[in-house]
Amino acid sequence: MELLFALVIGALTASGVYLLLRARTFPVIMGITLLSYGVNLFLFATGRLATGQQPVIGTSASYADPLPQALVLTAIVIGFAMTAFLVVLSLRNLADNENDHVDGQREETPPHRNKNGR
C-alpha cells in the first residue's frame, strides 16, 4: 500500500509540475491544484499510514499523529482560496489582454495571404 501511495504522490507532483510549465492559464491553475494535492497527500503520509490507532498520546501503546491531519486541513482551505484567486486573476487577464497567455504577450500571427499564396 505504501508503494501505491508513493506512486500516486509522484504522479500528482509530476503532472502538476508539467502543467505548471504550460503557457496558458488553465493548465497552470490545474498544475498548481494537482501539485497541492500531491503535497497534501505527502503531509498526510508523514503521520504514518495506520488504521484503528488512537490520536491521543497515552491512551494506547501506539498512536496516530494528529498534526499532519491538521496541516492537511489547513492546506486544503488555503489551496481552495488560492485556486479561486487564480481563476479570478486569469479571467481578468483574459478580459484585459484578450488572450490567456501567462505572460500576457500576444502570439505572432502570420500575415494574411490571399488565394494566390501572396
TIBAMAR-411447 format. One line per field, with one value per residue (C-alpha): residue number from 0; residue in three letters; chain; y, x, z. Coordinates in nm, 2 decimals. Layout:
// residues N
seq: (NUM;...)
type: (ALA;...)
mol: (A;...)
y: (Y;...)
x: (X;...)
z: (Z;...)
//
This chain:
// residues 118
seq: (0;1;2;3;4;5;6;7;8;9;10;11;12;13;14;15;16;17;18;19;20;21;22;23;24;25;26;27;28;29;30;31;32;33;34;35;36;37;38;39;40;41;42;43;44;45;46;47;48;49;50;51;52;53;54;55;56;57;58;59;60;61;62;63;64;65;66;67;68;69;70;71;72;73;74;75;76;77;78;79;80;81;82;83;84;85;86;87;88;89;90;91;92;93;94;95;96;97;98;99;100;101;102;103;104;105;106;107;108;109;110;111;112;113;114;115;116;117)
type: (MET;GLU;LEU;LEU;PHE;ALA;LEU;VAL;ILE;GLY;ALA;LEU;THR;ALA;SER;GLY;VAL;TYR;LEU;LEU;LEU;ARG;ALA;ARG;THR;PHE;PRO;VAL;ILE;MET;GLY;ILE;THR;LEU;LEU;SER;TYR;GLY;VAL;ASN;LEU;PHE;LEU;PHE;ALA;THR;GLY;ARG;LEU;ALA;THR;GLY;GLN;GLN;PRO;VAL;ILE;GLY;THR;SER;ALA;SER;TYR;ALA;ASP;PRO;LEU;PRO;GLN;ALA;LEU;VAL;LEU;THR;ALA;ILE;VAL;ILE;GLY;PHE;ALA;MET;THR;ALA;PHE;LEU;VAL;VAL;LEU;SER;LEU;ARG;ASN;LEU;ALA;ASP;ASN;GLU;ASN;ASP;HIS;VAL;ASP;GLY;GLN;ARG;GLU;GLU;THR;PRO;PRO;HIS;ARG;ASN;LYS;ASN;GLY;ARG)
mol: (A;A;A;A;A;A;A;A;A;A;A;A;A;A;A;A;A;A;A;A;A;A;A;A;A;A;A;A;A;A;A;A;A;A;A;A;A;A;A;A;A;A;A;A;A;A;A;A;A;A;A;A;A;A;A;A;A;A;A;A;A;A;A;A;A;A;A;A;A;A;A;A;A;A;A;A;A;A;A;A;A;A;A;A;A;A;A;A;A;A;A;A;A;A;A;A;A;A;A;A;A;A;A;A;A;A;A;A;A;A;A;A;A;A;A;A;A;A)
y: (0.00;0.24;0.18;0.27;0.58;0.69;0.64;0.84;1.12;1.11;1.11;1.40;1.60;1.52;1.61;1.92;2.04;1.95;2.16;2.45;2.48;2.54;2.89;2.91;3.00;2.70;2.44;2.64;2.66;2.28;2.22;2.42;2.23;1.89;1.99;2.10;1.76;1.58;1.79;1.73;1.35;1.37;1.57;1.32;1.03;1.18;1.09;0.72;0.53;0.32;0.23;0.19;0.39;0.64;1.01;1.08;1.01;0.78;0.60;0.31;0.17;0.32;0.64;0.84;1.18;1.44;1.72;1.62;1.59;1.95;2.07;1.90;2.05;2.40;2.34;2.24;2.56;2.77;2.58;2.64;3.02;3.03;2.85;3.09;3.39;3.25;3.18;3.54;3.67;3.47;3.59;3.95;3.88;3.74;4.04;4.29;4.13;3.93;3.61;3.36;3.35;3.35;3.62;3.84;3.85;3.81;3.53;3.63;3.57;3.52;3.79;3.71;3.56;3.58;3.28;3.30;3.25;3.61)
x: (0.00;0.29;0.43;0.09;0.06;0.41;0.34;0.02;0.21;0.48;0.23;0.03;0.35;0.50;0.18;0.14;0.49;0.43;0.11;0.28;0.52;0.24;0.19;-0.19;-0.36;-0.60;-0.32;-0.12;-0.42;-0.47;-0.10;-0.10;-0.41;-0.25;0.07;-0.11;-0.30;0.04;0.18;-0.14;-0.10;0.26;0.18;-0.09;0.15;0.40;0.16;0.21;-0.05;-0.23;-0.59;-0.75;-0.50;-0.59;-0.50;-0.43;-0.09;-0.11;-0.44;-0.27;0.07;0.08;-0.09;-0.16;-0.01;-0.29;-0.06;-0.04;-0.41;-0.45;-0.19;-0.37;-0.70;-0.54;-0.37;-0.70;-0.86;-0.56;-0.55;-0.91;-0.87;-0.56;-0.74;-1.03;-0.80;-0.61;-0.93;-1.04;-0.69;-0.69;-1.03;-0.92;-0.61;-0.83;-1.06;-0.77;-0.54;-0.78;-0.57;-0.49;-0.11;0.05;0.30;0.03;0.21;0.03;0.11;0.27;0.02;0.15;0.04;-0.29;-0.23;-0.47;-0.58;-0.28;-0.04;0.08)
z: (0.00;0.07;-0.28;-0.44;-0.21;-0.31;-0.68;-0.66;-0.48;-0.75;-1.04;-0.89;-0.84;-1.18;-1.37;-1.16;-1.25;-1.61;-1.63;-1.45;-1.74;-1.99;-2.14;-2.08;-1.76;-1.73;-1.73;-1.49;-1.25;-1.28;-1.23;-0.91;-0.79;-0.87;-0.70;-0.39;-0.38;-0.40;-0.12;0.09;0.05;0.14;0.45;0.54;0.49;0.74;1.02;0.94;0.75;1.01;1.09;1.42;1.62;1.88;1.81;2.18;2.34;2.64;2.56;2.38;2.30;1.96;1.85;1.53;1.50;1.46;1.35;0.98;0.97;1.10;0.85;0.56;0.66;0.67;0.34;0.17;0.28;0.17;-0.16;-0.23;-0.17;-0.39;-0.67;-0.66;-0.66;-0.96;-1.16;-1.10;-1.19;-1.51;-1.61;-1.55;-1.77;-2.04;-2.03;-2.04;-2.29;-2.49;-2.46;-2.20;-2.20;-1.87;-1.96;-2.13;-2.46;-2.79;-3.02;-3.35;-3.63;-3.98;-4.23;-4.41;-4.75;-5.04;-5.25;-5.48;-5.19;-5.18)
//
